[in-house]
């Protein structure tokens, strides 16, 4: 009985871990893409002003 409970909790933990890592991956991706967009906008405005 105890063994099956342990297996259940370990699979649940694995699911939670995968969920959390997926969320952190999404956050990192969003962060990087927004950073790139910011850099792109900054460069284009700088070009527009120096012209």
PyMOL Python script that loads the backbone (N, CA, C, O; Angstrom):
from pymol import cmd

cmd.read_pdbstr("""\
ATOM      1  N   UNK A   1       0.834  -1.217   0.000  1.00  0.00           N
ATOM      2  CA  UNK A   1       0.000   0.000   0.000  1.00  0.00           C
ATOM      3  C   UNK A   1       0.862   1.258   0.000  1.00  0.00           C
ATOM      4  O   UNK A   1       0.607   2.210  -0.738  1.00  0.00           O
ATOM      5  N   UNK A   2       1.895   1.236   0.854  1.00  0.00           N
ATOM      6  CA  UNK A   2       2.781   2.399   0.933  1.00  0.00           C
ATOM      7  C   UNK A   2       3.532   2.611  -0.385  1.00  0.00           C
ATOM      8  O   UNK A   2       3.723   3.741  -0.836  1.00  0.00           O
ATOM      9  N   UNK A   3       3.951   1.499  -0.987  1.00  0.00           N
ATOM     10  CA  UNK A   3       4.728   1.596  -2.226  1.00  0.00           C
ATOM     11  C   UNK A   3       3.918   2.268  -3.338  1.00  0.00           C
ATOM     12  O   UNK A   3       4.433   3.119  -4.063  1.00  0.00           O
ATOM     13  N   UNK A   4       2.657   1.882  -3.465  1.00  0.00           N
ATOM     14  CA  UNK A   4       1.832   2.478  -4.525  1.00  0.00           C
ATOM     15  C   UNK A   4       1.637   3.976  -4.270  1.00  0.00           C
ATOM     16  O   UNK A   4       1.634   4.766  -5.213  1.00  0.00           O
ATOM     17  N   UNK A   5       1.474   4.371  -3.004  1.00  0.00           N
ATOM     18  CA  UNK A   5       1.342   5.791  -2.676  1.00  0.00           C
ATOM     19  C   UNK A   5       2.608   6.544  -3.084  1.00  0.00           C
ATOM     20  O   UNK A   5       2.542   7.650  -3.620  1.00  0.00           O
ATOM     21  N   UNK A   6       3.753   5.928  -2.820  1.00  0.00           N
ATOM     22  CA  UNK A   6       5.029   6.554  -3.179  1.00  0.00           C
ATOM     23  C   UNK A   6       5.134   6.740  -4.686  1.00  0.00           C
ATOM     24  O   UNK A   6       5.580   7.782  -5.165  1.00  0.00           O
ATOM     25  N   UNK A   7       4.717   5.715  -5.428  1.00  0.00           N
ATOM     26  CA  UNK A   7       4.797   5.796  -6.893  1.00  0.00           C
ATOM     27  C   UNK A   7       3.867   6.899  -7.396  1.00  0.00           C
ATOM     28  O   UNK A   7       4.226   7.668  -8.288  1.00  0.00           O
ATOM     29  N   UNK A   8       2.679   6.965  -6.820  1.00  0.00           N
ATOM     30  CA  UNK A   8       1.720   7.995  -7.235  1.00  0.00           C
ATOM     31  C   UNK A   8       2.295   9.386  -6.988  1.00  0.00           C
ATOM     32  O   UNK A   8       2.236  10.253  -7.860  1.00  0.00           O
ATOM     33  N   UNK A   9       2.850   9.592  -5.796  1.00  0.00           N
ATOM     34  CA  UNK A   9       3.381  10.915  -5.477  1.00  0.00           C
ATOM     35  C   UNK A   9       4.580  11.250  -6.362  1.00  0.00           C
ATOM     36  O   UNK A   9       4.761  12.409  -6.736  1.00  0.00           O
ATOM     37  N   UNK A  10       5.393  10.267  -6.698  1.00  0.00           N
ATOM     38  CA  UNK A  10       6.564  10.544  -7.539  1.00  0.00           C
ATOM     39  C   UNK A  10       6.126  10.933  -8.952  1.00  0.00           C
ATOM     40  O   UNK A  10       6.710  11.836  -9.551  1.00  0.00           O
ATOM     41  N   UNK A  11       5.099  10.257  -9.494  1.00  0.00           N
ATOM     42  CA  UNK A  11       4.626  10.634 -10.830  1.00  0.00           C
ATOM     43  C   UNK A  11       4.015  12.029 -10.783  1.00  0.00           C
ATOM     44  O   UNK A  11       4.195  12.816 -11.712  1.00  0.00           O
ATOM     45  N   UNK A  12       3.294  12.340  -9.709  1.00  0.00           N
ATOM     46  CA  UNK A  12       2.712  13.670  -9.557  1.00  0.00           C
ATOM     47  C   UNK A  12       3.815  14.723  -9.491  1.00  0.00           C
ATOM     48  O   UNK A  12       3.707  15.788 -10.098  1.00  0.00           O
ATOM     49  N   UNK A  13       4.875  14.412  -8.749  1.00  0.00           N
ATOM     50  CA  UNK A  13       6.014  15.329  -8.646  1.00  0.00           C
ATOM     51  C   UNK A  13       6.635  15.546 -10.020  1.00  0.00           C
ATOM     52  O   UNK A  13       6.987  16.669 -10.383  1.00  0.00           O
ATOM     53  N   UNK A  14       6.763  14.471 -10.775  1.00  0.00           N
ATOM     54  CA  UNK A  14       7.362  14.596 -12.110  1.00  0.00           C
ATOM     55  C   UNK A  14       6.499  15.482 -12.990  1.00  0.00           C
ATOM     56  O   UNK A  14       7.010  16.321 -13.731  1.00  0.00           O
ATOM     57  N   UNK A  15       5.182  15.292 -12.906  1.00  0.00           N
ATOM     58  CA  UNK A  15       4.266  16.131 -13.691  1.00  0.00           C
ATOM     59  C   UNK A  15       4.416  17.592 -13.296  1.00  0.00           C
ATOM     60  O   UNK A  15       4.507  18.469 -14.156  1.00  0.00           O
ATOM     61  N   UNK A  16       4.442  17.851 -11.986  1.00  0.00           N
ATOM     62  CA  UNK A  16       4.590  19.223 -11.510  1.00  0.00           C
ATOM     63  C   UNK A  16       5.905  19.819 -12.004  1.00  0.00           C
ATOM     64  O   UNK A  16       5.953  20.975 -12.427  1.00  0.00           O
ATOM     65  N   UNK A  17       6.970  19.022 -11.946  1.00  0.00           N
ATOM     66  CA  UNK A  17       8.277  19.508 -12.374  1.00  0.00           C
ATOM     67  C   UNK A  17       8.261  19.862 -13.860  1.00  0.00           C
ATOM     68  O   UNK A  17       8.786  20.901 -14.262  1.00  0.00           O
ATOM     69  N   UNK A  18       7.658  18.996 -14.670  1.00  0.00           N
ATOM     70  CA  UNK A  18       7.581  19.265 -16.103  1.00  0.00           C
ATOM     71  C   UNK A  18       6.772  20.530 -16.363  1.00  0.00           C
ATOM     72  O   UNK A  18       7.131  21.346 -17.211  1.00  0.00           O
ATOM     73  N   UNK A  19       5.673  20.684 -15.620  1.00  0.00           N
ATOM     74  CA  UNK A  19       4.827  21.872 -15.762  1.00  0.00           C
ATOM     75  C   UNK A  19       5.622  23.134 -15.443  1.00  0.00           C
ATOM     76  O   UNK A  19       5.597  24.108 -16.195  1.00  0.00           O
ATOM     77  N   UNK A  20       6.329  23.098 -14.310  1.00  0.00           N
ATOM     78  CA  UNK A  20       7.106  24.264 -13.878  1.00  0.00           C
ATOM     79  C   UNK A  20       8.216  24.577 -14.872  1.00  0.00           C
ATOM     80  O   UNK A  20       8.441  25.741 -15.202  1.00  0.00           O
ATOM     81  N   UNK A  21       8.905  23.556 -15.347  1.00  0.00           N
ATOM     82  CA  UNK A  21      10.003  23.800 -16.292  1.00  0.00           C
ATOM     83  C   UNK A  21       9.462  24.337 -17.613  1.00  0.00           C
ATOM     84  O   UNK A  21      10.096  25.181 -18.246  1.00  0.00           O
ATOM     85  N   UNK A  22       8.291  23.852 -18.035  1.00  0.00           N
ATOM     86  CA  UNK A  22       7.687  24.362 -19.266  1.00  0.00           C
ATOM     87  C   UNK A  22       7.351  25.837 -19.103  1.00  0.00           C
ATOM     88  O   UNK A  22       7.593  26.637 -20.006  1.00  0.00           O
ATOM     89  N   UNK A  23       6.792  26.197 -17.950  1.00  0.00           N
ATOM     90  CA  UNK A  23       6.431  27.599 -17.694  1.00  0.00           C
ATOM     91  C   UNK A  23       7.678  28.471 -17.682  1.00  0.00           C
ATOM     92  O   UNK A  23       7.674  29.565 -18.247  1.00  0.00           O
ATOM     93  N   UNK A  24       8.751  27.997 -17.041  1.00  0.00           N
ATOM     94  CA  UNK A  24       9.974  28.800 -16.980  1.00  0.00           C
ATOM     95  C   UNK A  24      10.594  28.947 -18.371  1.00  0.00           C
ATOM     96  O   UNK A  24      11.160  29.991 -18.696  1.00  0.00           O
ATOM     97  N   UNK A  25      10.485  27.894 -19.191  1.00  0.00           N
ATOM     98  CA  UNK A  25      10.982  27.976 -20.562  1.00  0.00           C
ATOM     99  C   UNK A  25      10.202  29.033 -21.340  1.00  0.00           C
ATOM    100  O   UNK A  25      10.785  29.837 -22.066  1.00  0.00           O
ATOM    101  N   UNK A  26       8.867  29.023 -21.179  1.00  0.00           N
ATOM    102  CA  UNK A  26       8.034  30.017 -21.857  1.00  0.00           C
ATOM    103  C   UNK A  26       8.414  31.423 -21.408  1.00  0.00           C
ATOM    104  O   UNK A  26       8.531  32.337 -22.223  1.00  0.00           O
ATOM    105  N   UNK A  27       8.609  31.585 -20.078  1.00  0.00           N
ATOM    106  CA  UNK A  27       8.975  32.904 -19.550  1.00  0.00           C
ATOM    107  C   UNK A  27      10.293  33.370 -20.147  1.00  0.00           C
ATOM    108  O   UNK A  27      10.421  34.521 -20.563  1.00  0.00           O
ATOM    109  N   UNK A  28      11.278  32.471 -20.188  1.00  0.00           N
ATOM    110  CA  UNK A  28      12.586  32.836 -20.736  1.00  0.00           C
ATOM    111  C   UNK A  28      12.453  33.221 -22.208  1.00  0.00           C
ATOM    112  O   UNK A  28      13.063  34.191 -22.656  1.00  0.00           O
ATOM    113  N   UNK A  29      11.656  32.460 -22.957  1.00  0.00           N
ATOM    114  CA  UNK A  29      11.454  32.745 -24.376  1.00  0.00           C
ATOM    115  C   UNK A  29      10.818  34.118 -24.555  1.00  0.00           C
ATOM    116  O   UNK A  29      11.257  34.905 -25.394  1.00  0.00           O
ATOM    117  N   UNK A  30       9.773  34.410 -23.758  1.00  0.00           N
ATOM    118  CA  UNK A  30       9.103  35.702 -23.852  1.00  0.00           C
ATOM    119  C   UNK A  30      10.066  36.830 -23.503  1.00  0.00           C
ATOM    120  O   UNK A  30      10.081  37.872 -24.159  1.00  0.00           O
ATOM    121  N   UNK A  31      10.866  36.611 -22.467  1.00  0.00           N
ATOM    122  CA  UNK A  31      11.827  37.618 -22.039  1.00  0.00           C
ATOM    123  C   UNK A  31      12.808  37.931 -23.165  1.00  0.00           C
ATOM    124  O   UNK A  31      13.072  39.093 -23.473  1.00  0.00           O
ATOM    125  N   UNK A  32      13.343  36.870 -23.774  1.00  0.00           N
ATOM    126  CA  UNK A  32      14.329  37.055 -24.846  1.00  0.00           C
ATOM    127  C   UNK A  32      13.701  37.748 -26.049  1.00  0.00           C
ATOM    128  O   UNK A  32      14.300  38.655 -26.627  1.00  0.00           O
ATOM    129  N   UNK A  33      12.505  37.326 -26.426  1.00  0.00           N
ATOM    130  CA  UNK A  33      11.877  37.928 -27.609  1.00  0.00           C
ATOM    131  C   UNK A  33      11.522  39.395 -27.356  1.00  0.00           C
ATOM    132  O   UNK A  33      11.693  40.229 -28.245  1.00  0.00           O
ATOM    133  N   UNK A  34      11.032  39.720 -26.158  1.00  0.00           N
ATOM    134  CA  UNK A  34      10.707  41.120 -25.875  1.00  0.00           C
ATOM    135  C   UNK A  34      11.979  41.959 -25.847  1.00  0.00           C
ATOM    136  O   UNK A  34      11.982  43.111 -26.281  1.00  0.00           O
ATOM    137  N   UNK A  35      13.065  41.371 -25.332  1.00  0.00           N
ATOM    138  CA  UNK A  35      14.360  42.064 -25.312  1.00  0.00           C
ATOM    139  C   UNK A  35      14.830  42.355 -26.732  1.00  0.00           C
ATOM    140  O   UNK A  35      15.301  43.454 -27.027  1.00  0.00           O
ATOM    141  N   UNK A  36      14.699  41.362 -27.608  1.00  0.00           N
ATOM    142  CA  UNK A  36      15.097  41.546 -29.007  1.00  0.00           C
ATOM    143  C   UNK A  36      14.245  42.622 -29.668  1.00  0.00           C
ATOM    144  O   UNK A  36      14.756  43.451 -30.421  1.00  0.00           O
ATOM    145  N   UNK A  37      12.939  42.606 -29.386  1.00  0.00           N
ATOM    146  CA  UNK A  37      12.048  43.613 -29.962  1.00  0.00           C
ATOM    147  C   UNK A  37      12.442  45.005 -29.482  1.00  0.00           C
ATOM    148  O   UNK A  37      12.448  45.963 -30.255  1.00  0.00           O
ATOM    149  N   UNK A  38      12.773  45.104 -28.185  1.00  0.00           N
ATOM    150  CA  UNK A  38      13.204  46.393 -27.630  1.00  0.00           C
ATOM    151  C   UNK A  38      14.462  46.888 -28.333  1.00  0.00           C
ATOM    152  O   UNK A  38      14.558  48.059 -28.699  1.00  0.00           O
ATOM    153  N   UNK A  39      15.424  45.989 -28.519  1.00  0.00           N
ATOM    154  CA  UNK A  39      16.671  46.371 -29.190  1.00  0.00           C
ATOM    155  C   UNK A  39      16.389  46.810 -30.622  1.00  0.00           C
ATOM    156  O   UNK A  39      16.948  47.797 -31.099  1.00  0.00           O
ATOM    157  N   UNK A  40      15.520  46.070 -31.301  1.00  0.00           N
ATOM    158  CA  UNK A  40      15.178  46.402 -32.682  1.00  0.00           C
ATOM    159  C   UNK A  40      14.540  47.790 -32.755  1.00  0.00           C
ATOM    160  O   UNK A  40      14.907  48.605 -33.601  1.00  0.00           O
ATOM    161  N   UNK A  41      13.578  48.053 -31.856  1.00  0.00           N
ATOM    162  CA  UNK A  41      12.910  49.357 -31.837  1.00  0.00           C
ATOM    163  C   UNK A  41      13.912  50.467 -31.534  1.00  0.00           C
ATOM    164  O   UNK A  41      13.896  51.524 -32.164  1.00  0.00           O
ATOM    165  N   UNK A  42      14.782  50.209 -30.562  1.00  0.00           N
ATOM    166  CA  UNK A  42      15.790  51.208 -30.190  1.00  0.00           C
ATOM    167  C   UNK A  42      16.690  51.526 -31.375  1.00  0.00           C
ATOM    168  O   UNK A  42      16.995  52.690 -31.631  1.00  0.00           O
ATOM    169  N   UNK A  43      17.116  50.493 -32.101  1.00  0.00           N
ATOM    170  CA  UNK A  43      17.983  50.711 -33.263  1.00  0.00           C
ATOM    171  C   UNK A  43      17.248  51.488 -34.350  1.00  0.00           C
ATOM    172  O   UNK A  43      17.818  52.399 -34.949  1.00  0.00           O
ATOM    173  N   UNK A  44      15.998  51.142 -34.608  1.00  0.00           N
ATOM    174  CA  UNK A  44      15.265  51.834 -35.672  1.00  0.00           C
ATOM    175  C   UNK A  44      15.026  53.298 -35.305  1.00  0.00           C
ATOM    176  O   UNK A  44      15.114  54.168 -36.172  1.00  0.00           O
ATOM    177  N   UNK A  45      14.725  53.585 -34.036  1.00  0.00           N
ATOM    178  CA  UNK A  45      14.505  54.984 -33.650  1.00  0.00           C
ATOM    179  C   UNK A  45      15.814  55.757 -33.751  1.00  0.00           C
ATOM    180  O   UNK A  45      15.828  56.919 -34.157  1.00  0.00           O
ATOM    181  N   UNK A  46      16.912  55.108 -33.379  1.00  0.00           N
ATOM    182  CA  UNK A  46      18.217  55.771 -33.457  1.00  0.00           C
ATOM    183  C   UNK A  46      18.549  56.097 -34.914  1.00  0.00           C
ATOM    184  O   UNK A  46      19.056  57.176 -35.221  1.00  0.00           O
ATOM    185  N   UNK A  47      18.258  55.154 -35.800  1.00  0.00           N
ATOM    186  CA  UNK A  47      18.519  55.386 -37.233  1.00  0.00           C
ATOM    187  C   UNK A  47      17.648  56.532 -37.727  1.00  0.00           C
ATOM    188  O   UNK A  47      18.114  57.384 -38.484  1.00  0.00           O
ATOM    189  N   UNK A  48      16.389  56.561 -37.306  1.00  0.00           N
ATOM    190  CA  UNK A  48      15.475  57.610 -37.744  1.00  0.00           C
ATOM    191  C   UNK A  48      15.950  58.976 -37.259  1.00  0.00           C
ATOM    192  O   UNK A  48      15.795  59.974 -37.963  1.00  0.00           O
ATOM    193  N   UNK A  49      16.526  59.023 -36.067  1.00  0.00           N
ATOM    194  CA  UNK A  49      16.963  60.320 -35.533  1.00  0.00           C
ATOM    195  C   UNK A  49      18.286  60.774 -36.139  1.00  0.00           C
ATOM    196  O   UNK A  49      18.513  61.973 -36.297  1.00  0.00           O
ATOM    197  N   UNK A  50      19.155  59.836 -36.476  1.00  0.00           N
ATOM    198  CA  UNK A  50      20.462  60.233 -37.003  1.00  0.00           C
ATOM    199  C   UNK A  50      20.371  60.614 -38.476  1.00  0.00           C
ATOM    200  O   UNK A  50      21.272  61.273 -38.995  1.00  0.00           O
ATOM    201  N   UNK A  51      19.297  60.211 -39.161  1.00  0.00           N
ATOM    202  CA  UNK A  51      19.173  60.528 -40.576  1.00  0.00           C
ATOM    203  C   UNK A  51      18.990  62.035 -40.809  1.00  0.00           C
ATOM    204  O   UNK A  51      18.870  62.472 -41.953  1.00  0.00           O
TER     205      UNK A  51
END
""", "prot")
cmd.dss("prot")
cmd.show_as("cartoon", "prot")
cmd.util.cbc("prot")
cmd.orient("prot")
